Structure formats: structure tokens, C-alpha cells
């Protein structure tokens, strides 16, 4: 009988911290770093890429608002 690998969940804050720490990395590269550790399917990876892109967009809006 094969041993089942336990799927881990990741808090969004972990993804946000990695995004902040690596501003020059692409959204896809950031997600790829986590994909193997958390055993994400391609659909889950695409969803996480969209989350990273959303986080970056909100960070840009927030920064612009502070500058005003």
C-alpha cells in the first residue's frame, strides 16, 4: 500500500512575505517555489499566481495613495 502524502495548507501571509522579499521575481516564479512543497495542482498554481498578481496590484494602489 502506498503511503499517502499529507497536503499542507499555506497561509496567505506566507505568500505575501515571499512576494515582498523577492520584488524582482515574477509571480509564476514565486508560486513555483511553493508548488512542489505544497503539492499544488496546475489549477491551484494558477489561482495562487492570480493571488500574487492581486497582492502586487493592491500594493501599488496603496503606495500611490500614500504618495498623494
PDB file with SEQRES, HELIX, SHEET and CRYST1 records, atoms N, CA, C and O in Angstrom:
SEQRES   1 A   68  UNK UNK UNK UNK UNK UNK UNK UNK UNK UNK UNK UNK UNK          
SEQRES   2 A   68  UNK UNK UNK UNK UNK UNK UNK UNK UNK UNK UNK UNK UNK          
SEQRES   3 A   68  UNK UNK UNK UNK UNK UNK UNK UNK UNK UNK UNK UNK UNK          
SEQRES   4 A   68  UNK UNK UNK UNK UNK UNK UNK UNK UNK UNK UNK UNK UNK          
SEQRES   5 A   68  UNK UNK UNK UNK UNK UNK UNK UNK UNK UNK UNK UNK UNK          
SEQRES   6 A   68  UNK UNK UNK                                                  
HELIX    1 AA1 UNK A   12  UNK A   21  1                                  10    
HELIX    2 AA2 UNK A   27  UNK A   38  1                                  12    
HELIX    3 AA3 UNK A   42  UNK A   67  1                                  26    
CRYST1    1.000    1.000    1.000  90.00  90.00  90.00 P 1           1          
ATOM      1  N   UNK A   1       0.839  -1.175   0.000  1.00  0.00           N  
ATOM      2  CA  UNK A   1       0.000   0.000   0.000  1.00  0.00           C  
ATOM      3  C   UNK A   1       0.891   1.249   0.000  1.00  0.00           C  
ATOM      4  O   UNK A   1       1.836   1.347   0.783  1.00  0.00           O  
ATOM      5  N   UNK A   2       0.586   2.175  -0.865  1.00  0.00           N  
ATOM      6  CA  UNK A   2       1.379   3.398  -0.981  1.00  0.00           C  
ATOM      7  C   UNK A   2       1.090   4.340   0.186  1.00  0.00           C  
ATOM      8  O   UNK A   2      -0.034   4.430   0.680  1.00  0.00           O  
ATOM      9  N   UNK A   3       2.123   5.021   0.598  1.00  0.00           N  
ATOM     10  CA  UNK A   3       1.970   5.988   1.669  1.00  0.00           C  
ATOM     11  C   UNK A   3       1.404   7.269   1.076  1.00  0.00           C  
ATOM     12  O   UNK A   3       1.935   7.807   0.104  1.00  0.00           O  
ATOM     13  N   UNK A   4       0.315   7.753   1.675  1.00  0.00           N  
ATOM     14  CA  UNK A   4      -0.284   8.988   1.184  1.00  0.00           C  
ATOM     15  C   UNK A   4       0.472  10.165   1.778  1.00  0.00           C  
ATOM     16  O   UNK A   4       0.779  10.194   2.970  1.00  0.00           O  
ATOM     17  N   UNK A   5       0.760  11.113   0.939  1.00  0.00           N  
ATOM     18  CA  UNK A   5       1.452  12.310   1.382  1.00  0.00           C  
ATOM     19  C   UNK A   5       0.424  13.325   1.863  1.00  0.00           C  
ATOM     20  O   UNK A   5      -0.542  13.624   1.161  1.00  0.00           O  
ATOM     21  N   UNK A   6       0.634  13.839   3.031  1.00  0.00           N  
ATOM     22  CA  UNK A   6      -0.301  14.796   3.607  1.00  0.00           C  
ATOM     23  C   UNK A   6      -0.164  16.144   2.904  1.00  0.00           C  
ATOM     24  O   UNK A   6       0.938  16.675   2.763  1.00  0.00           O  
ATOM     25  N   UNK A   7      -1.297  16.689   2.467  1.00  0.00           N  
ATOM     26  CA  UNK A   7      -1.276  18.000   1.819  1.00  0.00           C  
ATOM     27  C   UNK A   7      -1.302  19.067   2.884  1.00  0.00           C  
ATOM     28  O   UNK A   7      -2.137  19.040   3.789  1.00  0.00           O  
ATOM     29  N   UNK A   8      -0.402  19.989   2.774  1.00  0.00           N  
ATOM     30  CA  UNK A   8      -0.308  21.087   3.723  1.00  0.00           C  
ATOM     31  C   UNK A   8      -1.007  22.313   3.172  1.00  0.00           C  
ATOM     32  O   UNK A   8      -1.045  22.527   1.961  1.00  0.00           O  
ATOM     33  N   UNK A   9      -1.548  23.100   4.048  1.00  0.00           N  
ATOM     34  CA  UNK A   9      -2.146  24.370   3.652  1.00  0.00           C  
ATOM     35  C   UNK A   9      -1.175  25.491   3.972  1.00  0.00           C  
ATOM     36  O   UNK A   9      -0.396  25.405   4.922  1.00  0.00           O  
ATOM     37  N   UNK A  10      -1.228  26.520   3.188  1.00  0.00           N  
ATOM     38  CA  UNK A  10      -0.332  27.642   3.383  1.00  0.00           C  
ATOM     39  C   UNK A  10      -1.160  28.889   3.677  1.00  0.00           C  
ATOM     40  O   UNK A  10      -2.159  29.154   3.009  1.00  0.00           O  
ATOM     41  N   UNK A  11      -0.741  29.642   4.671  1.00  0.00           N  
ATOM     42  CA  UNK A  11      -1.418  30.896   4.988  1.00  0.00           C  
ATOM     43  C   UNK A  11      -1.070  31.933   3.915  1.00  0.00           C  
ATOM     44  O   UNK A  11       0.065  31.962   3.440  1.00  0.00           O  
ATOM     45  N   UNK A  12      -2.016  32.774   3.530  1.00  0.00           N  
ATOM     46  CA  UNK A  12      -1.734  33.804   2.527  1.00  0.00           C  
ATOM     47  C   UNK A  12      -0.605  34.743   2.943  1.00  0.00           C  
ATOM     48  O   UNK A  12       0.090  35.295   2.089  1.00  0.00           O  
ATOM     49  N   UNK A  13      -0.420  34.925   4.239  1.00  0.00           N  
ATOM     50  CA  UNK A  13       0.644  35.823   4.697  1.00  0.00           C  
ATOM     51  C   UNK A  13       2.021  35.297   4.307  1.00  0.00           C  
ATOM     52  O   UNK A  13       2.939  36.085   4.083  1.00  0.00           O  
ATOM     53  N   UNK A  14       2.178  33.984   4.222  1.00  0.00           N  
ATOM     54  CA  UNK A  14       3.459  33.401   3.811  1.00  0.00           C  
ATOM     55  C   UNK A  14       3.743  33.776   2.357  1.00  0.00           C  
ATOM     56  O   UNK A  14       4.870  34.122   2.004  1.00  0.00           O  
ATOM     57  N   UNK A  15       2.723  33.703   1.531  1.00  0.00           N  
ATOM     58  CA  UNK A  15       2.857  34.076   0.125  1.00  0.00           C  
ATOM     59  C   UNK A  15       3.176  35.569   0.000  1.00  0.00           C  
ATOM     60  O   UNK A  15       4.005  35.964  -0.820  1.00  0.00           O  
ATOM     61  N   UNK A  16       2.518  36.390   0.813  1.00  0.00           N  
ATOM     62  CA  UNK A  16       2.768  37.830   0.790  1.00  0.00           C  
ATOM     63  C   UNK A  16       4.195  38.156   1.225  1.00  0.00           C  
ATOM     64  O   UNK A  16       4.838  39.025   0.636  1.00  0.00           O  
ATOM     65  N   UNK A  17       4.692  37.471   2.243  1.00  0.00           N  
ATOM     66  CA  UNK A  17       6.057  37.708   2.710  1.00  0.00           C  
ATOM     67  C   UNK A  17       7.071  37.355   1.634  1.00  0.00           C  
ATOM     68  O   UNK A  17       8.048  38.079   1.441  1.00  0.00           O  
ATOM     69  N   UNK A  18       6.849  36.252   0.935  1.00  0.00           N  
ATOM     70  CA  UNK A  18       7.770  35.848  -0.135  1.00  0.00           C  
ATOM     71  C   UNK A  18       7.720  36.852  -1.277  1.00  0.00           C  
ATOM     72  O   UNK A  18       8.744  37.162  -1.885  1.00  0.00           O  
ATOM     73  N   UNK A  19       6.521  37.358  -1.565  1.00  0.00           N  
ATOM     74  CA  UNK A  19       6.371  38.339  -2.629  1.00  0.00           C  
ATOM     75  C   UNK A  19       7.125  39.625  -2.290  1.00  0.00           C  
ATOM     76  O   UNK A  19       7.793  40.200  -3.150  1.00  0.00           O  
ATOM     77  N   UNK A  20       7.019  40.072  -1.047  1.00  0.00           N  
ATOM     78  CA  UNK A  20       7.699  41.294  -0.611  1.00  0.00           C  
ATOM     79  C   UNK A  20       9.214  41.106  -0.607  1.00  0.00           C  
ATOM     80  O   UNK A  20       9.960  42.019  -0.961  1.00  0.00           O  
ATOM     81  N   UNK A  21       9.659  39.929  -0.210  1.00  0.00           N  
ATOM     82  CA  UNK A  21      11.097  39.659  -0.124  1.00  0.00           C  
ATOM     83  C   UNK A  21      11.757  39.526  -1.492  1.00  0.00           C  
ATOM     84  O   UNK A  21      12.967  39.715  -1.619  1.00  0.00           O  
ATOM     85  N   UNK A  22      10.969  39.201  -2.513  1.00  0.00           N  
ATOM     86  CA  UNK A  22      11.503  38.996  -3.868  1.00  0.00           C  
ATOM     87  C   UNK A  22      10.754  39.856  -4.883  1.00  0.00           C  
ATOM     88  O   UNK A  22      10.015  39.327  -5.713  1.00  0.00           O  
ATOM     89  N   UNK A  23      10.937  41.175  -4.827  1.00  0.00           N  
ATOM     90  CA  UNK A  23      10.155  42.038  -5.721  1.00  0.00           C  
ATOM     91  C   UNK A  23      10.505  41.885  -7.201  1.00  0.00           C  
ATOM     92  O   UNK A  23       9.707  42.253  -8.063  1.00  0.00           O  
ATOM     93  N   UNK A  24      11.683  41.349  -7.506  1.00  0.00           N  
ATOM     94  CA  UNK A  24      12.074  41.222  -8.911  1.00  0.00           C  
ATOM     95  C   UNK A  24      11.632  39.888  -9.522  1.00  0.00           C  
ATOM     96  O   UNK A  24      11.657  39.728 -10.742  1.00  0.00           O  
ATOM     97  N   UNK A  25      11.231  38.936  -8.682  1.00  0.00           N  
ATOM     98  CA  UNK A  25      10.780  37.643  -9.201  1.00  0.00           C  
ATOM     99  C   UNK A  25       9.391  37.776  -9.800  1.00  0.00           C  
ATOM    100  O   UNK A  25       8.572  38.571  -9.339  1.00  0.00           O  
ATOM    101  N   UNK A  26       9.141  36.988 -10.828  1.00  0.00           N  
ATOM    102  CA  UNK A  26       7.814  37.001 -11.436  1.00  0.00           C  
ATOM    103  C   UNK A  26       6.826  36.274 -10.526  1.00  0.00           C  
ATOM    104  O   UNK A  26       7.217  35.506  -9.646  1.00  0.00           O  
ATOM    105  N   UNK A  27       5.553  36.530 -10.754  1.00  0.00           N  
ATOM    106  CA  UNK A  27       4.504  35.870  -9.966  1.00  0.00           C  
ATOM    107  C   UNK A  27       4.591  34.360 -10.137  1.00  0.00           C  
ATOM    108  O   UNK A  27       4.433  33.611  -9.173  1.00  0.00           O  
ATOM    109  N   UNK A  28       4.841  33.917 -11.357  1.00  0.00           N  
ATOM    110  CA  UNK A  28       4.945  32.484 -11.643  1.00  0.00           C  
ATOM    111  C   UNK A  28       6.116  31.869 -10.886  1.00  0.00           C  
ATOM    112  O   UNK A  28       5.978  30.776 -10.337  1.00  0.00           O  
ATOM    113  N   UNK A  29       7.268  32.543 -10.840  1.00  0.00           N  
ATOM    114  CA  UNK A  29       8.444  32.017 -10.138  1.00  0.00           C  
ATOM    115  C   UNK A  29       8.187  31.887  -8.640  1.00  0.00           C  
ATOM    116  O   UNK A  29       8.603  30.909  -8.020  1.00  0.00           O  
ATOM    117  N   UNK A  30       7.511  32.860  -8.065  1.00  0.00           N  
ATOM    118  CA  UNK A  30       7.200  32.802  -6.639  1.00  0.00           C  
ATOM    119  C   UNK A  30       6.300  31.610  -6.344  1.00  0.00           C  
ATOM    120  O   UNK A  30       6.521  30.891  -5.370  1.00  0.00           O  
ATOM    121  N   UNK A  31       5.298  31.399  -7.171  1.00  0.00           N  
ATOM    122  CA  UNK A  31       4.377  30.280  -6.973  1.00  0.00           C  
ATOM    123  C   UNK A  31       5.092  28.951  -7.208  1.00  0.00           C  
ATOM    124  O   UNK A  31       4.852  27.983  -6.486  1.00  0.00           O  
ATOM    125  N   UNK A  32       5.967  28.898  -8.209  1.00  0.00           N  
ATOM    126  CA  UNK A  32       6.697  27.655  -8.485  1.00  0.00           C  
ATOM    127  C   UNK A  32       7.548  27.220  -7.297  1.00  0.00           C  
ATOM    128  O   UNK A  32       7.730  26.025  -7.064  1.00  0.00           O  
ATOM    129  N   UNK A  33       8.074  28.198  -6.540  1.00  0.00           N  
ATOM    130  CA  UNK A  33       8.864  27.863  -5.353  1.00  0.00           C  
ATOM    131  C   UNK A  33       8.037  27.082  -4.332  1.00  0.00           C  
ATOM    132  O   UNK A  33       8.561  26.206  -3.644  1.00  0.00           O  
ATOM    133  N   UNK A  34       6.755  27.399  -4.237  1.00  0.00           N  
ATOM    134  CA  UNK A  34       5.881  26.752  -3.267  1.00  0.00           C  
ATOM    135  C   UNK A  34       5.178  25.512  -3.816  1.00  0.00           C  
ATOM    136  O   UNK A  34       4.757  24.652  -3.043  1.00  0.00           O  
ATOM    137  N   UNK A  35       5.047  25.409  -5.124  1.00  0.00           N  
ATOM    138  CA  UNK A  35       4.206  24.381  -5.746  1.00  0.00           C  
ATOM    139  C   UNK A  35       4.597  22.963  -5.356  1.00  0.00           C  
ATOM    140  O   UNK A  35       3.728  22.142  -5.062  1.00  0.00           O  
ATOM    141  N   UNK A  36       5.874  22.669  -5.348  1.00  0.00           N  
ATOM    142  CA  UNK A  36       6.284  21.299  -5.014  1.00  0.00           C  
ATOM    143  C   UNK A  36       6.128  21.014  -3.529  1.00  0.00           C  
ATOM    144  O   UNK A  36       5.743  19.912  -3.139  1.00  0.00           O  
ATOM    145  N   UNK A  37       6.429  22.013  -2.697  1.00  0.00           N  
ATOM    146  CA  UNK A  37       6.329  21.806  -1.246  1.00  0.00           C  
ATOM    147  C   UNK A  37       4.891  21.520  -0.817  1.00  0.00           C  
ATOM    148  O   UNK A  37       4.649  20.698   0.066  1.00  0.00           O  
ATOM    149  N   UNK A  38       3.944  22.207  -1.450  1.00  0.00           N  
ATOM    150  CA  UNK A  38       2.546  22.071  -1.051  1.00  0.00           C  
ATOM    151  C   UNK A  38       1.734  21.179  -1.990  1.00  0.00           C  
ATOM    152  O   UNK A  38       0.521  21.060  -1.821  1.00  0.00           O  
ATOM    153  N   UNK A  39       2.369  20.562  -2.958  1.00  0.00           N  
ATOM    154  CA  UNK A  39       1.715  19.629  -3.884  1.00  0.00           C  
ATOM    155  C   UNK A  39       0.493  20.242  -4.568  1.00  0.00           C  
ATOM    156  O   UNK A  39      -0.577  19.633  -4.611  1.00  0.00           O  
ATOM    157  N   UNK A  40       0.663  21.447  -5.098  1.00  0.00           N  
ATOM    158  CA  UNK A  40      -0.448  22.115  -5.762  1.00  0.00           C  
ATOM    159  C   UNK A  40      -0.662  21.566  -7.149  1.00  0.00           C  
ATOM    160  O   UNK A  40       0.291  21.256  -7.863  1.00  0.00           O  
ATOM    161  N   UNK A  41      -1.924  21.446  -7.527  1.00  0.00           N  
ATOM    162  CA  UNK A  41      -2.269  21.046  -8.887  1.00  0.00           C  
ATOM    163  C   UNK A  41      -2.072  22.264  -9.798  1.00  0.00           C  
ATOM    164  O   UNK A  41      -1.935  23.381  -9.300  1.00  0.00           O  
ATOM    165  N   UNK A  42      -2.055  22.069 -11.113  1.00  0.00           N  
ATOM    166  CA  UNK A  42      -1.926  23.221 -12.017  1.00  0.00           C  
ATOM    167  C   UNK A  42      -3.019  24.273 -11.811  1.00  0.00           C  
ATOM    168  O   UNK A  42      -2.757  25.469 -11.939  1.00  0.00           O  
ATOM    169  N   UNK A  43      -4.224  23.841 -11.498  1.00  0.00           N  
ATOM    170  CA  UNK A  43      -5.309  24.790 -11.242  1.00  0.00           C  
ATOM    171  C   UNK A  43      -5.026  25.606  -9.990  1.00  0.00           C  
ATOM    172  O   UNK A  43      -5.234  26.819  -9.974  1.00  0.00           O  
ATOM    173  N   UNK A  44      -4.554  24.945  -8.944  1.00  0.00           N  
ATOM    174  CA  UNK A  44      -4.216  25.651  -7.706  1.00  0.00           C  
ATOM    175  C   UNK A  44      -3.060  26.620  -7.934  1.00  0.00           C  
ATOM    176  O   UNK A  44      -3.048  27.719  -7.380  1.00  0.00           O  
ATOM    177  N   UNK A  45      -2.102  26.215  -8.739  1.00  0.00           N  
ATOM    178  CA  UNK A  45      -0.972  27.100  -9.046  1.00  0.00           C  
ATOM    179  C   UNK A  45      -1.453  28.347  -9.772  1.00  0.00           C  
ATOM    180  O   UNK A  45      -1.017  29.455  -9.460  1.00  0.00           O  
ATOM    181  N   UNK A  46      -2.347  28.174 -10.735  1.00  0.00           N  
ATOM    182  CA  UNK A  46      -2.884  29.316 -11.477  1.00  0.00           C  
ATOM    183  C   UNK A  46      -3.638  30.252 -10.532  1.00  0.00           C  
ATOM    184  O   UNK A  46      -3.522  31.473 -10.635  1.00  0.00           O  
ATOM    185  N   UNK A  47      -4.407  29.674  -9.615  1.00  0.00           N  
ATOM    186  CA  UNK A  47      -5.126  30.502  -8.635  1.00  0.00           C  
ATOM    187  C   UNK A  47      -4.153  31.291  -7.771  1.00  0.00           C  
ATOM    188  O   UNK A  47      -4.394  32.465  -7.491  1.00  0.00           O  
ATOM    189  N   UNK A  48      -3.056  30.668  -7.344  1.00  0.00           N  
ATOM    190  CA  UNK A  48      -2.076  31.353  -6.494  1.00  0.00           C  
ATOM    191  C   UNK A  48      -1.347  32.451  -7.268  1.00  0.00           C  
ATOM    192  O   UNK A  48      -1.032  33.498  -6.703  1.00  0.00           O  
ATOM    193  N   UNK A  49      -1.078  32.222  -8.551  1.00  0.00           N  
ATOM    194  CA  UNK A  49      -0.452  33.263  -9.382  1.00  0.00           C  
ATOM    195  C   UNK A  49      -1.375  34.472  -9.432  1.00  0.00           C  
ATOM    196  O   UNK A  49      -0.917  35.610  -9.335  1.00  0.00           O  
ATOM    197  N   UNK A  50      -2.669  34.232  -9.581  1.00  0.00           N  
ATOM    198  CA  UNK A  50      -3.628  35.338  -9.606  1.00  0.00           C  
ATOM    199  C   UNK A  50      -3.667  36.067  -8.266  1.00  0.00           C  
ATOM    200  O   UNK A  50      -3.835  37.286  -8.231  1.00  0.00           O  
ATOM    201  N   UNK A  51      -3.515  35.336  -7.169  1.00  0.00           N  
ATOM    202  CA  UNK A  51      -3.480  35.959  -5.841  1.00  0.00           C  
ATOM    203  C   UNK A  51      -2.256  36.866  -5.724  1.00  0.00           C  
ATOM    204  O   UNK A  51      -2.357  37.988  -5.227  1.00  0.00           O  
ATOM    205  N   UNK A  52      -1.101  36.380  -6.182  1.00  0.00           N  
ATOM    206  CA  UNK A  52       0.124  37.183  -6.126  1.00  0.00           C  
ATOM    207  C   UNK A  52      -0.038  38.437  -6.970  1.00  0.00           C  
ATOM    208  O   UNK A  52       0.353  39.525  -6.546  1.00  0.00           O  
ATOM    209  N   UNK A  53      -0.606  38.297  -8.148  1.00  0.00           N  
ATOM    210  CA  UNK A  53      -0.815  39.467  -9.012  1.00  0.00           C  
ATOM    211  C   UNK A  53      -1.764  40.465  -8.348  1.00  0.00           C  
ATOM    212  O   UNK A  53      -1.558  41.675  -8.438  1.00  0.00           O  
ATOM    213  N   UNK A  54      -2.790  39.962  -7.690  1.00  0.00           N  
ATOM    214  CA  UNK A  54      -3.709  40.838  -6.969  1.00  0.00           C  
ATOM    215  C   UNK A  54      -3.027  41.555  -5.820  1.00  0.00           C  
ATOM    216  O   UNK A  54      -3.270  42.739  -5.584  1.00  0.00           O  
ATOM    217  N   UNK A  55      -2.167  40.830  -5.102  1.00  0.00           N  
ATOM    218  CA  UNK A  55      -1.418  41.443  -3.995  1.00  0.00           C  
ATOM    219  C   UNK A  55      -0.513  42.557  -4.516  1.00  0.00           C  
ATOM    220  O   UNK A  55      -0.410  43.618  -3.900  1.00  0.00           O  
ATOM    221  N   UNK A  56       0.130  42.316  -5.633  1.00  0.00           N  
ATOM    222  CA  UNK A  56       1.019  43.328  -6.202  1.00  0.00           C  
ATOM    223  C   UNK A  56       0.237  44.546  -6.665  1.00  0.00           C  
ATOM    224  O   UNK A  56       0.688  45.678  -6.487  1.00  0.00           O  
ATOM    225  N   UNK A  57      -0.925  44.327  -7.255  1.00  0.00           N  
ATOM    226  CA  UNK A  57      -1.750  45.441  -7.708  1.00  0.00           C  
ATOM    227  C   UNK A  57      -2.211  46.276  -6.514  1.00  0.00           C  
ATOM    228  O   UNK A  57      -2.190  47.505  -6.570  1.00  0.00           O  
ATOM    229  N   UNK A  58      -2.624  45.615  -5.443  1.00  0.00           N  
ATOM    230  CA  UNK A  58      -3.075  46.342  -4.258  1.00  0.00           C  
ATOM    231  C   UNK A  58      -1.913  47.081  -3.596  1.00  0.00           C  
ATOM    232  O   UNK A  58      -2.101  48.179  -3.072  1.00  0.00           O  
ATOM    233  N   UNK A  59      -0.726  46.498  -3.613  1.00  0.00           N  
ATOM    234  CA  UNK A  59       0.445  47.183  -3.055  1.00  0.00           C  
ATOM    235  C   UNK A  59       0.743  48.448  -3.842  1.00  0.00           C  
ATOM    236  O   UNK A  59       1.104  49.470  -3.259  1.00  0.00           O  
ATOM    237  N   UNK A  60       0.596  48.391  -5.161  1.00  0.00           N  
ATOM    238  CA  UNK A  60       0.841  49.569  -5.998  1.00  0.00           C  
ATOM    239  C   UNK A  60      -0.194  50.652  -5.715  1.00  0.00           C  
ATOM    240  O   UNK A  60       0.153  51.830  -5.635  1.00  0.00           O  
ATOM    241  N   UNK A  61      -1.457  50.270  -5.564  1.00  0.00           N  
ATOM    242  CA  UNK A  61      -2.515  51.229  -5.262  1.00  0.00           C  
ATOM    243  C   UNK A  61      -2.268  51.854  -3.890  1.00  0.00           C  
ATOM    244  O   UNK A  61      -2.414  53.063  -3.712  1.00  0.00           O  
ATOM    245  N   UNK A  62      -1.896  51.023  -2.932  1.00  0.00           N  
ATOM    246  CA  UNK A  62      -1.630  51.515  -1.578  1.00  0.00           C  
ATOM    247  C   UNK A  62      -0.459  52.499  -1.570  1.00  0.00           C  
ATOM    248  O   UNK A  62      -0.524  53.547  -0.927  1.00  0.00           O  
ATOM    249  N   UNK A  63       0.606  52.156  -2.287  1.00  0.00           N  
ATOM    250  CA  UNK A  63       1.772  53.041  -2.368  1.00  0.00           C  
ATOM    251  C   UNK A  63       1.401  54.363  -3.030  1.00  0.00           C  
ATOM    252  O   UNK A  63       1.834  55.423  -2.578  1.00  0.00           O  
ATOM    253  N   UNK A  64       0.616  54.312  -4.079  1.00  0.00           N  
ATOM    254  CA  UNK A  64       0.193  55.537  -4.767  1.00  0.00           C  
ATOM    255  C   UNK A  64      -0.654  56.397  -3.839  1.00  0.00           C  
ATOM    256  O   UNK A  64      -0.531  57.621  -3.836  1.00  0.00           O  
ATOM    257  N   UNK A  65      -1.498  55.769  -3.068  1.00  0.00           N  
ATOM    258  CA  UNK A  65      -2.354  56.512  -2.140  1.00  0.00           C  
ATOM    259  C   UNK A  65      -1.507  57.192  -1.065  1.00  0.00           C  
ATOM    260  O   UNK A  65      -1.800  58.323  -0.678  1.00  0.00           O  
ATOM    261  N   UNK A  66      -0.478  56.529  -0.585  1.00  0.00           N  
ATOM    262  CA  UNK A  66       0.399  57.115   0.430  1.00  0.00           C  
ATOM    263  C   UNK A  66       1.155  58.310  -0.157  1.00  0.00           C  
ATOM    264  O   UNK A  66       1.334  59.324   0.517  1.00  0.00           O  
ATOM    265  N   UNK A  67       1.598  58.190  -1.415  1.00  0.00           N  
ATOM    266  CA  UNK A  67       2.346  59.274  -2.053  1.00  0.00           C  
ATOM    267  C   UNK A  67       1.501  60.524  -2.239  1.00  0.00           C  
ATOM    268  O   UNK A  67       2.030  61.636  -2.245  1.00  0.00           O  
ATOM    269  N   UNK A  68       0.181  60.349  -2.393  1.00  0.00           N  
ATOM    270  CA  UNK A  68      -0.700  61.514  -2.595  1.00  0.00           C  
ATOM    271  C   UNK A  68      -0.831  62.263  -1.354  1.00  0.00           C  
ATOM    272  O   UNK A  68      -1.529  63.277  -1.315  1.00  0.00           O  
TER     273      UNK A  68                                                      
END                                                                             
